[in-house]
Amino acid sequence: MIIVDRPETLVVGYVVRTTNAAEVDPSLARLPALWARAGAPGAFAHVPGRVDENLYAVLTDYESDHNGAYTQIVGVAVRTAARLPEGMVAVRVPGVPSLMAEARGPLPGALIDAWQQVWKHTESGATPARAFTTDLEIHHPGGVDLYVATLPSFGEPSGPPAQVQAAPA
C-alpha cells in the first residue's frame, strides 16, 4: 500500500447500510443485492454527466471502525448531481490523503484480500491511521483501486494551513 492524495469525486448510485459481520452471513448480507442491481445492464444509462464507465463504491458514515455499521453507495462518477434518478443518492467523496491498495486478479477474492491488508494495517496500529470517514473503490477493467482515508500524521501537513482570523484588538 502507498499513500496518495485522493482527488475529490462525486458519485451517484444505490445505497445500503450494513456491517462486515452481516456480510459473512448470506441471510443478512445486503451487498450482493446492491452489486447485482448496480451491475445490471443499463443500471446507470439514465445518469447524466458520467465521467467514465467505471463503477465506484463509496464506504462512509462509519459507526466506529471496521467492526461497526457503515453505508455503501455503488454507482458512477458524475460531473454534477443536479438531477438524481429515482432511488439513487449522491455523495461527494472528499479529496484526502489515502492509503491506496490495488486489487488485481479474480474478483471478489482479490478485493477481499486488499481489504484484509487494510484491516491488518488498522489492527496493527500502523501509521498512517485510518480515518474511518469516507473510503473509495474504483472498479475498472484492470481490477479495483482502493483508497482508504487516513488521519494526518503528527508533524506532517495534512493540506493547506488553516485560515485563522484574529479578533480586533
N, C-alpha and C positions, 0 to 999 in steps of 0.2 A: 504494500500500500504506500502511496505517496500523498503528500499534502499539496493541494491545488486551490486556486481561487475559483470557486464555482460561480458561473455567471447567473444573474437573475433570470428566471424563466416563468412564464405564465402558462398554466396548464388547465385545460377544460376536460372534464371527464366524469366518470361514475365513481361513487364513493361508498365505502363501508367502514364500520368501526369494528375492531377485532383485537385479539391478543395472540401472541405466538403460541401460548398453551392451547387455545381453541383451535388453531390451525393444524395441530397434530392429530386432532380428533375429527375424522371425516363427518361425523354427525353435527359438529359445531362449526366446522371450517366455513368461512364466508369468502375467502379469497378465490377459490376455484370458480365459483359462480361469477364473481366480479371479472375475473380474467376471461372467462368464456364470453361474457357479454361484451367486453371491450375488444376481444379478439374476433368477434363475429364479422364476416364480410360486410363492409359498408357501415360499420358501427359509428364511424366518425365522418362519414361522407358529407353530412349536413352541417359540419362545424366550419364556419367561415374563418379565413385568415390563418390557416395552418402554416407552421414554419417548415415542417418536414414530414416524412412518412413514418417516423419513429413512434413507438409507444413509450409513454412516460408514466412512472409510478412514483407518486409523492407520498411519503410517510411523515405524518405530522400529528400535532395535538397529543403528544406523548403524555400519558398519565404519570409516568415516573421514569422508568428505564426500559430496557428490552424485555422485561418481565411483565410490564403493565400494558394497559389498553392503548391503542393508537388508531389513528384514522389513515386509511389508504385511499388515494384517488388514482385511478388508472385512466389515462386519456392521452391527449395530444397537446403539443406546444402550439400556442397561438400568438399572434401579434397583439390582439385585443380581445376582450371578452364582452364586447358591447351587447351582443345578443346571445344569451345562453340557450342552447337547445333544451327542451323539456327533459327533466330528470337528471340534468347534469349540473355540476358545480364548477366554479373557477377558483383556483388557488395560485397566489403569487409566491413562487419559491425564491426567497431572498438570495442574493449573491453573497456567499460567506466562505471563509476558509473551510476546506473539507478534506477528509481522507478519501482518496479515490482507490477503488478496487475494480479490477476488470474480471468479469466472468466470461470465460471462453470455453466452448465445448457444449455438450448436450445439456439442454435446459429441461427441467428446472434444477438439475443436480449441480451444475456449475455455479448457479446463482446462490443456491443454498450453501455451497462451500465458501463463497465470497462472504456471505452474511456470517457464517461461523467464524471466519477470520476476524471480522469486525467484533463479534461478541467476545472472542478470546482476547482481543486488544482491550476491550472495555473492562472485562473482568480482571485482567492482569494489572489494571491501574496505569497502563502505559500512557504516554503523552504523545500528541495532544489528546485530552479527554473528550469524549463525545458530548455534544451539547444537548442532545435529545430535543431538538427544536423541529427542524424540517430536513428530511433526507430525500434523495432523489435517485431513481434508477432510470437510465435511458436504455431502452431495448431497441437495438438496431440489427441489421443483417449479420454483423460480425459477432454479436453476443450482447452483453449488458455492461454498461459502465455505471458503477455505484458510487454515489457521492454522499458521504456521511458528515454532517455538520459537526465542527469541533469548537471547543472553548478556546479562547486565546490563551497562549502560554504566557506566563509571567515574564516581563521584560521584553516581550516582542509586541510590536504594534499590531493591532487587530483591524486596522483600517484607518481612515483619516482621523486626525485628532478631533476631540470633542470641541465644539464651539462654546466657549464659556463667555457669558455676558456679565460683566461686573455691575453691581448696583451703583447708582450715582453717589458720590461722596458728599 
